[in-house]
């Protein structure tokens, strides 16, 4: 038995374009930054707790305001209202 491969790249732009015909985008914000970067957890574990917490807060704040750079994007959509045909 073979399984199909995952062929869609879920980028900010692709995800936004996928929902655009059906929804009005209300908001988008990023969550976390660098978690996919090799050695990130190890690097943070070597730092004092307070410093690693401050770094995490800073990069999370950056990810929130720049979702294109974030590890995860959260889209909050509103359904498009039907246009008056009359």
N, C-alpha and C positions, 0 to 999 in steps of 0.2 A: 504494500500500500504506500503510495506517495502522497505527500501533502503539498499544496500550492505554496509558493513563496509569498512573503509579504512584499508587495511591490509599490505601496503608496508611502511617500515620505511625508510624515506629519510635521510640517514646518508651520510657523505662525501664518505665513502667507497662504499656504495651501489650505489650512484649516479654515481660515477666514473666508477664502474664496468658495470653499465647499458649502458653507452656511449662508453665504450672501444672497442666493436666489430666494431663500425661504425666510430669512430672519434679518431684522435690523440689529446690528451689534450695539449692545448697551455698554458693555465694558469688557476689557481684557486686561488681565494682570498676570505677572509671572510669579512662580513659586520656586524658590531655591536657585542656586547657581553653583556650578562646579562639582555637583555630586557625581557626575559621570567622569570626571577627570581622574585619571589613575593616580593613586597616592594621596588624594585629598583628605580622606579620613585619617590616614596615618599621619599626614602633616599636622592636622588639627590636634591629634592626640599627643603630639610632642610639645605643644604649646601649653602655657599656663591656662587654666580654665577660663579665667576672666578674659584673656586675650583672644582665645578661640571663640568665645561667646560674642565678643565685640566684632570679630571678623565675620562670623555667621550673620549677625544682625545687619552689618553693612552690606554684604553681598545679597542678602535677601531683600533689603530695601532697594538695591540696584535692580535686582530681578523683577521686583514688583512694578517699578516704573519703566523698565525696558523689557517687556515680555519677549521680544525677539531674541534676547540673549539668555533667557531663563531656561532651566531644565524642563520645566512644565509650564504650559500656558493654560489659564482658566478663562474661558469665554463665558460671558453671561449674555444670553441672547433674548431678544423680544421678537415674537412672531410679527411678520409684516402684516399690516392691516390691509384688507382688500380695498382696491381703488374703487371709487364711485364710478359706475359705468352709466352715465346718464346725462 
